[in-house]
Amino acid sequence: MNDAPDTRKPVLVLNGPNLGRLGSREPDVYGADTYQDLVDLCRLTGEKLGLAVDVRQTDDEAELVRWLHEAADGRIPVVLNPAAFTHYSYAVRDAIAQRTAPLIEVHISNPAAREEFRHTSVVAAVATGTIAGFGLRSYVLALQAIAG
């Protein structure tokens, strides 16, 4: 039995609406990988990078805001796919603006190459950076940025 404290840097990987439906939701846009594949990839990547990755998904804006507050209060870095909240949620934007550690906005697809309404991110200006268009690899790149 190992009672040693976990010394890995904590990271929250937060996912917004409809991402729990990966694998069945528009596979031509988001691919065939499932949400569980995403969770497994993030955790495995975190282990390799010495990060304690906590992956969460919600369709509820208020819950996402609470998680962002938790990260700010704990000085915890965040990888965030705000999904549809990207384009209109000033509540999510304002919660991100309170961050006390890096926050990387990620997208599986490239919003700039999609419908016009997806071209604007209200959260990008308060994020540390944005990674988009690399499928699930966008998360790997974000975790590498946080670890680096």
Stockholm file with secondary structure:
# STOCKHOLM 1.0

chainA/1-148         MNDAPDTRKPVLVLNGPNLGRLGSREPDVYGADTYQDLVDLCRLTGEKLGLAVDVRQTDDEAELVRWLHEAADGRIPVVLNPAAFTHYSYAVRDAIAQRTAPLIEVHISNPAAREEFRHTSVVAAVATGTIAGFGLRSYVLALQAIAG
#=GR chainA/1-148 SS CCCCCCCSEEEEEEECTTGGGTTTSCHHHHCSCCHHHHHHHHHHHHHHHTEEEEEEECSCHHHHHHHHHHHHHHTCCEEEECGGGGGTCHHHHHHHTTCSSCEEEEESSCGGGSCGGGSCCSSGGGSSEEEESSTTHHHHHHHHHHHC
#=GC SS_cons         CCCCCCCSEEEEEEECTTGGGTTTSCHHHHCSCCHHHHHHHHHHHHHHHTEEEEEEECSCHHHHHHHHHHHHHHTCCEEEECGGGGGTCHHHHHHHTTCSSCEEEEESSCGGGSCGGGSCCSSGGGSSEEEESSTTHHHHHHHHHHHC
//
